[in-house]
Amino acid sequence: RCLEILAERKDVHLTIPAECLEKNPPTHEVEIRENSSWSCFHGVERWRNDCGCSTGAHPGWSQAWRSPLRRAMDWLGRHLAETYERLSSEYFRDPWQARDDYIELLIDRSAENVERFFLRHARRRLTHEERVKAMTLLEMEKHAMAMFTSCGWFFDDISDISSISILCHASRAMQLAKQVSGIYLEGGFLEILREARSNLPEIGDAVNLYKMVVLPLRTDLRRMVANFALRFLLPGYPGSIEMYTCEIKSLENRVLQKGDQRLALGRVRVFCRETLEKEEMDFVALWQGRMLAWVSRSGSWNLEGIAELFRENGGGAVIDHFRGMGEKEYSISELFDEERRMLVRYLLNPELLSELRKPLARTRFTEPGLPTELRLLWLVAVLSEMRGAVARLDFQMAEEFLQELRKAGFEPPVDIVSLVRSKLRELLSSSRLQEAEKAVRFLNLVRPGIDGWLLRAFAMRRLAEGCGPGEAEILHRISGV
């Protein structure tokens, strides 16, 4: 929003670093003063002590948490470095040069580039298992560096998203260290981290924060497959997908129905591009008023027997079966963000919401005591209809939904604004100016003045290229040029 406001000003030109550097090549060489920073009067104390420097947003808050957080990261960093050097020297001629050059694989993880990387750095021709260990060590070191990202200490409390982010990197590094070497570092790390206390009483110390927020975000191949399995319960789900850093290919699958219960089961091959791990796994997923999934190494279960158990006795028997075996149970709480959004979209069926919207709207304004659940359902229905209208470029209908929304005291969320802006850019790029004018009108109703710089720039370019009087008139109306 700040950039949008600045772009409206005639004395401001938005640029990018490359353009700025091209127009203003360096003329002097400078020497950086060690242990200095632009945001701390005390050198670099902001990144290791409660020096008094803060954002100023929370007067009276303590930043004493910075010191134990730094000590915990320093302790962990040393142990990770020792583990990396000791183990990776078996695979790489120069472990630290390989670590530095790993950036090439972060940019391009194609099989060809991975092969070039190992040809350049490996001591010998590595087996697949050795490559997995080598790549796991490199990933571990990547997170060992990322956990020192400076914003983790910059803000006012350890519960800030920046501090949580570096704790997530530390968690992943420790997970990989244990996976590749068996070393358990979490106990020592948390012992130091316990000294860091949040300013928020409900959080307490950083160990509690770590357990509440960071650990639930930790993932592995089985959780990836569990997400795949839970999504497989929804209609129209493809048999093979790319999920973040993994490729999951269905080898066999089927979906069984018993009343309103649904069981999906099958076998997949999962491949992790980060570590080169690959494994075949079996999955079972159940829809029975809630969603549950179980994952195991391929061949561990009798899938036909589980299918027969479901057909004869229903989902409850399947749950009892797996709990009796002590198998880890996955639920929707283990779903990643995108998978949760997919589930919500499925549950909030657009056709059903469309049918419910009008009667709910009438009830809303005639009965102040309408239950909160129905109010929320009405709101979801209106927003769903508005998104659909914008997507099909029916801005007149979108305006009607906007009026209905505002009559109830609500404003459209930012994702609808973003959708309209995206559609406007598509219309301008294809010179569909009459539809673009309708999009501009609706956009000005939702967020007046937004994208004015884009419209003026487009109009000036089209006028310079030459256009007919009808097009020029539309350009004038939408941009003022």
C-alpha positions as CSV (number, residue, x, y, z in Angstrom):
1,R,0.0,0.0,0.0
2,C,2.9,2.3,0.8
3,L,4.3,1.8,-2.7
4,E,0.9,2.4,-4.3
5,I,0.6,5.8,-2.5
6,L,4.2,6.8,-3.5
7,A,3.5,5.8,-7.1
8,E,0.6,8.3,-7.2
9,R,3.1,11.1,-6.7
10,K,4.6,12.8,-9.7
11,D,7.9,13.5,-7.9
12,V,8.4,9.8,-7.2
13,H,9.7,7.2,-9.6
14,L,9.5,3.5,-8.6
15,T,12.4,1.5,-9.7
16,I,14.3,-1.7,-8.9
17,P,17.9,-2.2,-7.7
18,A,19.2,-3.3,-11.1
19,E,17.9,-0.2,-12.9
20,C,19.1,2.1,-10.1
21,L,22.6,0.6,-10.3
22,E,22.6,0.9,-14.1
23,K,21.8,4.6,-13.9
24,N,24.0,5.3,-10.9
25,P,27.2,3.2,-11.3
26,P,29.5,3.1,-8.2
27,T,32.1,5.9,-8.1
28,H,33.8,5.2,-4.7
29,E,35.0,2.3,-2.7
30,V,34.1,2.2,1.0
31,E,35.4,0.2,3.9
32,I,32.8,-1.3,6.3
33,R,33.4,-0.6,9.9
34,E,33.3,-3.9,11.9
35,N,30.7,-4.4,14.6
36,S,28.5,-1.5,13.3
37,S,24.9,-1.4,12.1
38,W,22.4,1.1,10.9
39,S,19.8,0.2,13.5
40,C,21.7,0.0,16.8
41,F,23.5,2.7,18.6
42,H,25.6,0.1,20.4
43,G,27.2,-1.5,17.4
44,V,25.7,-4.9,17.0
45,E,24.4,-5.5,20.5
46,R,20.8,-5.5,19.2
47,W,21.5,-9.1,18.0
48,R,22.8,-10.5,21.3
49,N,21.7,-8.3,24.2
50,D,18.9,-6.1,25.7
51,C,20.7,-3.0,24.6
52,G,17.6,-0.7,24.7
53,C,17.2,-0.6,20.9
54,S,13.7,-1.7,19.8
55,T,11.0,-0.7,17.3
56,G,9.4,1.6,19.9
57,A,6.0,-0.1,19.4
58,H,5.9,-1.6,22.9
59,P,7.3,0.8,25.5
60,G,8.2,-1.1,28.7
61,W,8.8,-4.4,27.0
62,S,12.1,-6.2,27.7
63,Q,14.4,-7.6,25.0
64,A,16.3,-9.7,27.5
65,W,15.2,-12.7,25.4
66,R,17.8,-11.8,22.8
67,S,20.8,-13.0,24.7
68,P,19.6,-16.6,25.4
69,L,18.2,-16.9,21.9
70,R,21.7,-15.9,20.5
71,R,23.5,-18.3,22.9
72,A,21.2,-21.1,21.9
73,M,21.8,-20.5,18.2
74,D,25.5,-20.1,18.7
75,W,25.6,-23.4,20.6
76,L,23.5,-25.2,18.0
77,G,25.5,-23.6,15.1
78,R,28.8,-25.0,16.5
79,H,27.4,-28.5,16.9
80,L,25.9,-28.5,13.5
81,A,29.2,-27.3,11.9
82,E,31.1,-30.1,13.7
83,T,28.6,-32.7,12.5
84,Y,28.7,-31.4,9.0
85,E,32.5,-31.2,8.7
86,R,32.9,-34.7,10.3
87,L,30.4,-36.5,8.1
88,S,30.6,-34.6,4.8
89,S,34.3,-35.0,4.5
90,E,33.6,-38.6,3.6
91,Y,31.7,-37.3,0.5
92,F,33.1,-34.0,-0.5
93,R,36.7,-33.0,-1.3
94,D,36.2,-29.6,0.3
95,P,33.0,-29.7,2.5
96,W,32.8,-25.9,3.0
97,Q,33.3,-25.1,-0.7
98,A,30.5,-27.6,-1.4
99,R,28.4,-25.9,1.2
100,D,29.0,-22.5,-0.4
101,D,28.3,-23.8,-3.9
102,Y,25.1,-25.5,-2.8
103,I,23.4,-22.2,-3.8
104,E,23.6,-23.5,-7.3
105,L,21.2,-26.4,-6.4
106,L,18.8,-24.0,-4.6
107,I,18.5,-22.1,-7.9
108,D,18.3,-25.2,-10.1
109,R,17.5,-28.7,-8.7
110,S,17.3,-30.4,-12.1
111,A,18.8,-33.9,-12.2
112,E,21.4,-32.6,-14.7
113,N,22.5,-29.8,-12.3
114,V,22.6,-32.2,-9.3
115,E,24.9,-34.5,-11.4
116,R,27.2,-31.6,-12.3
117,F,27.4,-30.6,-8.6
118,F,28.5,-34.1,-7.5
119,L,31.0,-34.4,-10.4
120,R,32.6,-31.2,-9.3
121,H,32.6,-31.8,-5.5
122,A,32.4,-35.5,-4.7
123,R,35.4,-37.5,-3.6
124,R,34.3,-40.4,-5.7
125,R,31.3,-41.8,-7.5
126,L,28.7,-41.8,-4.7
127,T,25.9,-44.4,-4.3
128,H,22.3,-43.1,-4.1
129,E,22.3,-43.7,-0.3
130,E,25.5,-41.6,0.0
131,R,24.1,-38.9,-2.1
132,V,21.0,-38.7,0.1
133,K,23.2,-38.3,3.2
134,A,25.4,-35.7,1.5
135,M,22.3,-33.7,0.4
136,T,20.8,-34.0,3.8
137,L,24.0,-32.6,5.3
138,L,23.9,-29.7,2.9
139,E,20.2,-29.0,3.7
140,M,21.1,-29.1,7.4
141,E,23.8,-26.4,6.8
142,K,21.4,-24.3,4.8
143,H,19.1,-24.1,7.7
144,A,22.0,-23.6,10.1
145,M,22.8,-20.4,8.2
146,A,19.2,-19.4,7.8
147,M,18.6,-19.6,11.6
148,F,20.9,-16.6,12.0
149,T,18.8,-14.3,9.9
150,S,19.1,-11.0,11.6
151,C,15.4,-10.1,11.8
152,G,15.1,-12.9,14.4
153,W,16.5,-10.5,17.0
154,F,15.4,-7.2,15.6
155,F,11.8,-6.9,16.8
156,D,10.3,-6.5,20.3
157,D,9.4,-10.0,21.3
158,I,10.5,-13.6,20.7
159,S,6.9,-14.4,19.7
160,D,7.3,-12.2,16.6
161,I,7.0,-14.1,13.3
162,S,10.7,-13.3,12.5
163,S,11.9,-15.0,15.7
164,I,9.6,-17.9,15.1
165,S,11.0,-18.2,11.5
166,I,14.6,-18.7,12.7
167,L,13.4,-21.1,15.4
168,C,11.8,-23.1,12.5
169,H,15.1,-23.1,10.7
170,A,16.8,-24.4,13.8
171,S,14.2,-27.1,14.3
172,R,14.6,-28.3,10.7
173,A,18.4,-28.3,11.1
174,M,18.2,-30.4,14.2
175,Q,15.7,-32.8,12.6
176,L,18.1,-33.3,9.7
177,A,21.1,-33.7,12.0
178,K,19.3,-36.5,13.8
179,Q,18.2,-38.1,10.6
180,V,21.6,-38.2,9.0
181,S,23.8,-38.9,12.1
182,G,21.5,-40.0,15.0
183,I,22.7,-37.0,17.1
184,Y,20.1,-35.5,19.3
185,L,20.6,-31.7,19.8
186,E,17.2,-30.5,20.8
187,G,17.6,-31.1,24.5
188,G,20.7,-28.9,24.8
189,F,19.2,-26.3,22.6
190,L,16.0,-26.0,24.6
191,E,17.9,-26.0,27.9
192,I,19.5,-22.7,26.8
193,L,16.4,-21.4,25.1
194,R,14.4,-21.8,28.3
195,E,16.0,-18.7,29.7
196,A,14.3,-16.6,26.9
197,R,11.0,-15.3,28.1
198,S,8.3,-13.6,26.1
199,N,6.7,-10.3,27.1
200,L,3.3,-12.0,26.6
201,P,2.2,-13.9,29.8
202,E,0.2,-16.4,27.8
203,I,3.4,-17.6,26.0
204,G,5.8,-17.7,28.9
205,D,9.3,-19.0,28.0
206,A,10.6,-19.7,24.5
207,V,10.5,-23.5,25.1
208,N,6.7,-23.2,25.4
209,L,6.6,-21.1,22.2
210,Y,8.8,-23.7,20.5
211,K,6.4,-26.5,21.5
212,M,3.2,-24.6,20.7
213,V,4.2,-23.0,17.4
214,V,7.4,-24.4,15.9
215,L,7.1,-28.2,16.4
216,P,3.6,-28.4,14.8
217,L,5.2,-27.0,11.6
218,R,7.8,-29.7,11.4
219,T,7.3,-32.1,8.5
220,D,8.8,-35.3,6.9
221,L,7.9,-37.6,4.0
222,R,5.2,-39.3,5.9
223,R,3.4,-36.1,6.7
224,M,3.7,-35.2,3.0
225,V,2.0,-38.5,2.1
226,A,-0.6,-38.0,4.8
227,N,-1.5,-34.6,3.3
228,F,-1.8,-36.4,-0.1
229,A,-4.0,-39.1,1.4
230,L,-6.3,-36.6,3.2
231,R,-6.7,-34.6,-0.1
232,F,-7.4,-37.8,-1.9
233,L,-10.7,-38.0,-0.1
234,L,-11.9,-35.0,-2.0
235,P,-13.5,-35.5,-5.5
236,G,-11.4,-34.9,-8.6
237,Y,-8.0,-35.2,-6.9
238,P,-5.1,-36.1,-9.3
239,G,-3.2,-39.2,-8.8
240,S,0.2,-37.6,-9.0
241,I,1.2,-34.1,-7.8
242,E,4.1,-31.9,-6.8
243,M,3.7,-30.9,-3.1
244,Y,6.2,-28.3,-2.1
245,T,9.7,-30.0,-2.4
246,C,8.2,-33.5,-3.0
247,E,6.9,-35.3,-6.0
248,I,4.2,-37.9,-5.1
249,K,3.1,-40.4,-7.7
250,S,0.2,-42.7,-7.1
251,L,1.0,-46.4,-8.0
252,E,-2.4,-47.8,-7.0
253,N,-5.4,-46.3,-5.3
254,R,-9.1,-46.8,-4.8
255,V,-11.9,-45.0,-2.9
256,L,-14.7,-47.0,-1.1
257,Q,-18.0,-45.6,0.0
258,K,-20.2,-46.9,2.9
259,G,-23.2,-44.6,3.5
260,D,-21.7,-41.2,4.3
261,Q,-18.3,-42.7,5.1
262,R,-15.5,-42.7,2.6
263,L,-12.2,-44.7,2.6
264,A,-9.2,-44.0,0.3
265,L,-6.3,-46.3,0.3
266,G,-3.4,-47.1,-2.0
267,R,0.4,-46.9,-2.6
268,V,2.5,-44.0,-3.6
269,R,6.1,-43.3,-4.6
270,V,7.4,-40.1,-2.9
271,F,10.6,-38.3,-4.0
272,C,12.1,-35.3,-2.1
273,R,14.1,-32.9,-4.4
274,E,15.9,-31.4,-1.5
275,T,17.5,-34.6,-0.1
276,L,17.0,-37.0,-3.0
277,E,15.1,-39.4,-0.6
278,K,12.7,-41.7,-2.4
279,E,10.4,-44.3,-0.9
280,E,7.2,-46.2,-1.6
281,M,4.5,-45.9,1.1
282,D,1.0,-47.2,1.7
283,F,-1.7,-44.8,2.9
284,V,-5.2,-45.1,4.2
285,A,-7.5,-42.1,4.7
286,L,-11.0,-42.0,6.2
287,W,-13.8,-39.6,6.0
288,Q,-16.2,-40.2,8.9
289,G,-17.5,-36.9,10.2
290,R,-13.8,-36.1,10.5
291,M,-10.7,-36.8,8.3
292,L,-8.0,-39.2,9.5
293,A,-5.1,-40.8,7.7
294,W,-2.3,-43.3,8.4
295,V,0.9,-43.9,6.5
296,S,3.5,-46.7,6.5
297,R,6.3,-48.2,4.5
298,S,5.0,-50.1,1.4
299,G,4.0,-53.6,2.2
300,S,3.6,-53.1,6.0
301,W,-0.2,-53.5,5.8
302,N,-2.7,-55.7,4.2
303,L,-4.6,-53.1,2.3
304,E,-7.2,-55.6,1.0
305,G,-7.9,-56.7,4.5
306,I,-8.4,-53.0,5.6
307,A,-10.7,-52.5,2.7
308,E,-12.8,-55.5,3.7
309,L,-12.8,-54.4,7.3
310,F,-14.3,-51.1,6.1
311,R,-16.9,-52.7,3.9
312,E,-18.1,-55.0,6.7
313,N,-17.8,-52.8,9.8
314,G,-17.4,-49.2,8.7
315,G,-14.9,-46.5,9.6
316,G,-15.0,-47.0,13.3
317,A,-13.5,-50.5,12.9
318,V,-10.7,-49.0,10.7
319,I,-9.9,-46.5,13.4
320,D,-9.8,-49.2,16.1
321,H,-7.6,-51.3,13.9
322,F,-4.9,-48.7,13.5
323,R,-5.1,-47.5,17.1
324,G,-4.7,-51.0,18.2
325,M,-1.5,-51.3,16.1
326,G,-0.2,-48.0,17.6
327,E,0.1,-46.3,14.2
328,K,0.5,-42.6,14.1
329,E,-2.8,-40.9,13.2
330,Y,-2.9,-37.8,11.0
331,S,-5.9,-35.4,11.1
332,I,-6.7,-32.1,9.4
333,S,-4.5,-30.4,12.0
334,E,-1.6,-31.8,10.1
335,L,-2.7,-30.3,6.8
336,F,-0.5,-27.7,5.2
337,D,-2.0,-24.2,4.4
338,E,-2.8,-24.9,0.8
339,E,-4.4,-28.3,1.6
340,R,-6.5,-26.6,4.3
341,R,-7.7,-24.0,1.8
342,M,-8.6,-26.8,-0.6
343,L,-10.6,-28.5,2.1
344,V,-12.5,-25.3,3.0
345,R,-13.2,-24.6,-0.7
346,Y,-14.7,-28.1,-1.0
347,L,-16.8,-27.8,2.2
348,L,-18.1,-24.4,1.2
349,N,-19.8,-25.6,-1.9
350,P,-20.4,-22.5,-4.1
351,E,-23.8,-23.8,-5.4
352,L,-25.0,-24.5,-1.9
353,L,-23.8,-21.1,-0.7
354,S,-25.5,-19.4,-3.6
355,E,-28.8,-21.0,-2.7
356,L,-28.5,-20.0,0.9
357,R,-27.3,-16.4,0.4
358,K,-30.7,-14.6,-0.3
359,P,-32.8,-16.2,2.4
360,L,-30.0,-15.6,4.9
361,A,-29.7,-12.0,3.8
362,R,-33.4,-11.4,4.4
363,T,-33.2,-13.0,7.8
364,R,-30.1,-11.0,8.7
365,F,-31.9,-7.6,8.4
366,T,-35.2,-8.6,9.8
367,E,-34.0,-10.6,12.8
368,P,-31.2,-9.0,14.8
369,G,-30.9,-12.2,16.9
370,L,-29.7,-14.3,14.0
371,P,-27.1,-16.8,15.3
372,T,-23.5,-16.0,14.7
373,E,-23.0,-19.2,12.7
374,L,-25.7,-18.1,10.2
375,R,-24.2,-14.6,10.0
376,L,-20.8,-16.1,9.1
377,L,-22.4,-18.4,6.6
378,W,-24.1,-15.5,4.9
379,L,-20.8,-13.5,4.8
380,V,-19.0,-16.5,3.3
381,A,-21.8,-16.9,0.7
382,V,-21.7,-13.2,-0.3
383,L,-17.9,-13.2,-0.6
384,S,-17.9,-16.4,-2.6
385,E,-20.5,-14.9,-5.0
386,M,-18.5,-11.7,-5.4
387,R,-15.3,-13.7,-6.2
388,G,-17.2,-15.7,-8.8
389,A,-18.6,-12.5,-10.4
390,V,-15.2,-10.9,-10.6
391,A,-13.6,-14.1,-12.0
392,R,-16.2,-14.1,-14.9
393,L,-15.8,-10.3,-15.4
394,D,-19.4,-9.6,-14.3
395,F,-18.6,-6.4,-12.5
396,Q,-22.3,-5.2,-12.4
397,M,-23.2,-8.3,-10.4
398,A,-20.1,-7.7,-8.3
399,E,-21.3,-4.2,-7.5
400,E,-24.6,-5.6,-6.3
401,F,-22.8,-8.0,-3.9
402,L,-20.6,-5.0,-2.7
403,Q,-23.8,-3.1,-1.9
404,E,-25.2,-6.0,0.0
405,L,-22.0,-6.5,1.9
406,R,-21.7,-2.8,2.9
407,K,-25.4,-2.7,3.9
408,A,-24.4,-5.2,6.5
409,G,-21.4,-3.2,7.7
410,F,-18.6,-5.3,6.0
411,E,-15.9,-4.4,3.5
412,P,-14.5,-6.8,0.9
413,P,-11.2,-8.5,2.0
414,V,-7.9,-7.9,0.4
415,D,-7.9,-11.0,-1.7
416,I,-10.9,-9.7,-3.7
417,V,-9.1,-6.4,-4.3
418,S,-6.1,-8.4,-5.6
419,L,-8.4,-10.5,-7.8
420,V,-9.9,-7.4,-9.4
421,R,-6.4,-5.9,-9.9
422,S,-5.3,-9.1,-11.6
423,K,-8.3,-9.1,-13.9
424,L,-7.7,-5.4,-14.7
425,R,-4.1,-6.1,-15.8
426,E,-5.3,-9.0,-18.0
427,L,-7.9,-6.8,-19.7
428,L,-5.4,-4.0,-20.3
429,S,-2.7,-6.4,-21.7
430,S,-5.3,-7.7,-24.2
431,S,-6.6,-4.2,-24.9
432,R,-10.2,-5.1,-23.9
433,L,-10.8,-1.5,-22.8
434,Q,-14.6,-1.6,-22.4
435,E,-14.4,-4.4,-19.9
436,A,-11.3,-2.7,-18.3
437,E,-13.4,0.4,-17.8
438,K,-16.0,-1.7,-15.8
439,A,-13.2,-3.2,-13.8
440,V,-11.8,0.3,-13.0
441,R,-15.2,1.5,-11.9
442,F,-15.6,-1.5,-9.5
443,L,-12.1,-1.1,-8.2
444,N,-12.7,2.5,-7.4
445,L,-15.8,1.6,-5.5
446,V,-13.8,-0.9,-3.5
447,R,-10.5,1.0,-3.1
448,P,-10.6,4.5,-4.6
449,G,-7.5,5.7,-6.4
450,I,-5.7,2.4,-6.4
451,D,-3.6,1.5,-9.5
452,G,-3.9,5.1,-10.8
453,W,-0.2,5.1,-11.8
454,L,-0.7,1.9,-13.8
455,L,-3.7,3.3,-15.7
456,R,-1.9,6.5,-16.5
457,A,1.2,4.7,-17.7
458,F,-0.9,2.4,-19.9
459,A,-2.9,5.3,-21.3
460,M,0.2,7.4,-22.2
461,R,1.7,4.4,-23.9
462,R,-1.4,3.6,-26.0
463,L,-1.8,7.3,-26.9
464,A,1.8,7.5,-28.0
465,E,1.4,4.3,-30.1
466,G,-1.7,5.9,-31.7
467,C,-5.3,4.9,-31.2
468,G,-8.8,5.8,-32.5
469,P,-11.0,8.5,-30.9
470,G,-13.3,5.9,-29.2
471,E,-10.3,4.2,-27.5
472,A,-8.8,7.5,-26.6
473,E,-12.1,8.5,-24.9
474,I,-12.1,5.3,-22.8
475,L,-8.5,5.9,-21.9
476,H,-9.3,9.4,-20.7
477,R,-12.2,8.2,-18.6
478,I,-10.2,5.4,-16.8
479,S,-7.0,7.4,-16.3
480,G,-7.7,11.1,-16.6
481,V,-4.9,11.4,-19.2
